[in-house]
Amino acid sequence: MLVRYKKTCEKIAMGLLSFMPEEKALKKLQVSMQLYETNPNWHLFMWKKEEDFVGLIGVESVEDVCVIQHITVNPSHRGDGIGKAMVNSVLQFLPCTVVTSTEITKPFIDKCMN
Ligand SMILES: CC(C)(COP(=O)(O)OP(=O)(O)OC[C@H]1O[C@@H](n2cnc3c(N)ncnc32)[C@H](O)[C@@H]1OP(=O)(O)O)[C@@H](O)C(=O)NCCC(=O)NCCS
């Protein structure tokens, strides 16, 4: 189930975000978290499986365009369809008509769209 990020989950969210290739450095990770917490166009969601948060998707909305900035799944839960389910579910929260990606998220988002 996709839920909106809450500050109480900050450490878990940072742990998940750190699986993104370009988010390894703590400084970069903190800048990204700050964006989600302060910029109203940046939206962070987490995938809850039973009692655990096992996935994260971060979206920048620009009018009706959703740019998937971050997407990660805990390695123990990969290959179970969670990544794809997050991409599909995020549209229930945001009024986007177009979903697009960054250079980094493109390979997986393209895979989800086909
Ligand atoms: C990318 C990621 C979110 C996928 O999550 P997931 O829950 O395992 O994905 P799903 O189970 O929904 O989909 C799996 C499918 O996507 C494919 N896939 C996995 N990672 C992929 C990637 N980086 N690029 C393209 N396809 C990918 C798998 O081969 C699989 O294909 P299949 O269904 O034909 O066998 C996860 O591997 C991850 O957290 N990676 C590290 C973070 C990262 O690199 N994010 C950016 C990705 S571009």
The ligand as a MOL file (V3000), in Angstrom:
LIG
                    3D

  0  0  0     0  0            999 V3000
M  V30 BEGIN CTAB
M  V30 COUNTS 48 50 0 0 0
M  V30 BEGIN ATOM
M  V30 1 C 14.5720 -0.4010 -9.7180 0
M  V30 2 C 13.8370 -1.0070 -8.5080 0
M  V30 3 C 13.0790 0.1110 -7.8050 0
M  V30 4 C 12.8390 -2.0540 -9.0270 0
M  V30 5 O 12.0110 -2.4550 -7.9680 0
M  V30 6 P 11.3040 -3.9090 -7.9770 0
M  V30 7 O 10.2310 -3.8970 -6.9510 0
M  V30 8 O 12.3330 -4.9600 -7.8780 0
M  V30 9 O 10.6560 -3.9060 -9.4350 0
M  V30 10 P 9.4440 -4.7940 -9.9680 0
M  V30 11 O 9.4350 -6.1000 -9.2330 0
M  V30 12 O 8.1960 -3.9900 -9.9670 0
M  V30 13 O 9.8520 -4.9810 -11.4800 0
M  V30 14 C 10.8430 -5.8670 -11.7570 0
M  V30 15 C 11.1310 -5.7920 -13.2560 0
M  V30 16 O 11.8840 -4.5900 -13.5030 0
M  V30 17 C 13.1450 -4.9250 -14.0280 0
M  V30 18 N 14.1300 -4.0020 -13.4650 0
M  V30 19 C 14.6320 -3.9910 -12.2150 0
M  V30 20 N 15.5150 -2.9820 -12.0890 0
M  V30 21 C 15.5410 -2.3410 -13.2690 0
M  V30 22 C 16.2570 -1.2330 -13.7490 0
M  V30 23 N 17.1240 -0.5320 -12.9950 0
M  V30 24 N 16.0440 -0.8430 -15.0320 0
M  V30 25 C 15.1770 -1.4910 -15.8150 0
M  V30 26 N 14.4610 -2.5810 -15.4120 0
M  V30 27 C 14.6520 -2.9840 -14.1520 0
M  V30 28 C 13.3810 -6.3670 -13.5930 0
M  V30 29 O 14.2650 -6.9920 -14.4790 0
M  V30 30 C 11.9810 -6.9600 -13.6710 0
M  V30 31 O 11.6710 -7.2820 -14.9900 0
M  V30 32 P 10.7170 -8.5640 -15.3340 0
M  V30 33 O 9.3940 -8.3030 -14.6720 0
M  V30 34 O 10.6630 -8.5520 -16.8280 0
M  V30 35 O 11.4120 -9.7560 -14.7500 0
M  V30 36 C 14.8170 -1.7180 -7.5420 0
M  V30 37 O 15.5690 -2.6550 -8.2630 0
M  V30 38 C 15.7770 -0.7620 -6.8330 0
M  V30 39 O 15.4690 -0.2770 -5.7390 0
M  V30 40 N 16.9920 -0.5020 -7.4160 0
M  V30 41 C 17.9790 0.3670 -6.7640 0
M  V30 42 C 17.5820 1.8150 -6.9100 0
M  V30 43 C 17.6750 2.3010 -8.3520 0
M  V30 44 O 18.6370 2.0370 -9.0350 0
M  V30 45 N 16.6210 3.0620 -8.7620 0
M  V30 46 C 16.5670 3.6200 -10.1010 0
M  V30 47 C 16.1580 2.5910 -11.0860 0
M  V30 48 S 16.3090 3.1270 -12.8000 0
M  V30 END ATOM
M  V30 BEGIN BOND
M  V30 1 1 1 2
M  V30 2 1 2 3
M  V30 3 1 2 4
M  V30 4 1 2 36
M  V30 5 1 4 5
M  V30 6 1 5 6
M  V30 7 2 6 7
M  V30 8 1 6 8
M  V30 9 1 6 9
M  V30 10 1 9 10
M  V30 11 2 10 11
M  V30 12 1 10 12
M  V30 13 1 10 13
M  V30 14 1 13 14
M  V30 15 1 14 15
M  V30 16 1 15 16
M  V30 17 1 15 30
M  V30 18 1 16 17
M  V30 19 1 17 18
M  V30 20 1 17 28
M  V30 21 1 18 19
M  V30 22 1 18 27
M  V30 23 2 19 20
M  V30 24 1 20 21
M  V30 25 1 21 22
M  V30 26 2 21 27
M  V30 27 1 22 23
M  V30 28 2 22 24
M  V30 29 1 24 25
M  V30 30 2 25 26
M  V30 31 1 26 27
M  V30 32 1 28 29
M  V30 33 1 28 30
M  V30 34 1 30 31
M  V30 35 1 31 32
M  V30 36 2 32 33
M  V30 37 1 32 34
M  V30 38 1 32 35
M  V30 39 1 36 37
M  V30 40 1 36 38
M  V30 41 2 38 39
M  V30 42 1 38 40
M  V30 43 1 40 41
M  V30 44 1 41 42
M  V30 45 1 42 43
M  V30 46 2 43 44
M  V30 47 1 43 45
M  V30 48 1 45 46
M  V30 49 1 46 47
M  V30 50 1 47 48
M  V30 END BOND
M  V30 END CTAB
M  END
